[in-house]
Amino acid sequence: MTLKKILLSALASLMLLTAAHSVAQAEELTGTLKKIKETGVIVVGHRESSVPFSYYDLQQNVIGYAQDYSNKIVDAVKKQLNMPDLKVRFVPITSQNRIPLLQNGTYDFECGSTTNNLDRQQQVDFSNTFFIVGTRLLTHKNSGIKDFDDLKGKNVAVTAGTTSEMLLNKMNDEKKLGVNVISVKDHGDAFRTVESGRAVAFFIDDALLAGERAKAKKPADWVIVGTPQSFEAYGCMVRKGDAPFKKLVDGTIAELQLSGEAEKSYERWFKQPIPPKGMNMNFDMSDEMKNLFKAPNDKALN
């Protein structure tokens, strides 16, 4: 046999082995990872105005603290599937459509400002927690609103489809506050409702309130007040029962937190000026967050 034939034979054998390995790998994959491998695309859900978690910059790029985690998860998928050129497509979602669009396959996962709770766990799975918040009020410094009893008979804005909306309605019924709950599409719309005088306060997670305050024309005119009505854990959402993909996402988040990278991301997005206008959240890291970074977990807090 000539050297040329030997080389051709070796090359053919190598190609067969590579093809067999690819087939075997494809057969081993399930759920989201199999879908991504077969389509060559990973579809990432994101929020449009959840500052500083997931939002647009002036070039319409999706940026933010949660988006840092999301980008690292995409990198981990590329590495695990050996697809460095994997196409990434972004799909904007809202509080109202984020669960059904994940369930029907419109997107593959999201890291935004979604609370992990027992009710939602019946529909989707959550990754390790990447943020812990308390639910409070954002109001004008001269509004006279100091705590929730001051809301009696007044208009209060919430974001539709959030746990805060459910919590406020429950509180309203139980305490007979007579609050007129104004539900709007997104966090930015909710704060504009307060800015325009149509509501006296915006009720949602304190970190999101800090983001809306930072976006205001005069941030110093706005204050975050009230006794926290709940503590909630944000996690990335993945489809229910997809253990291999959840394992990849959990591992990525844990590595970021234990390595110190997550703390650096927190400092960038919550303690320093951020795009697009150099606003600063001025939001100190809580003890709950410090403990989370020492012991990553996927526990719901309510």
Beta strands, then each sheet from edge to edge (+ up, - down):
strand 1: 41-46
strand 2: 49-50
strand 3: 54-56
strand 4: 62-63
strand 5: 87-92
strand 6: 109-110
strand 7: 124-140
strand 8: 155-159
strand 9: 180-184
strand 10: 201-205
strand 11: 222-225
strand 12: 231-239
sheet 1: 5+ 1+ 6+
sheet 2: 2+ 3- 4+
sheet 3: 9+ 8+ 10+ 7- 11+
sheet 4: 9+ 8+ 10+ 7- 12+
end
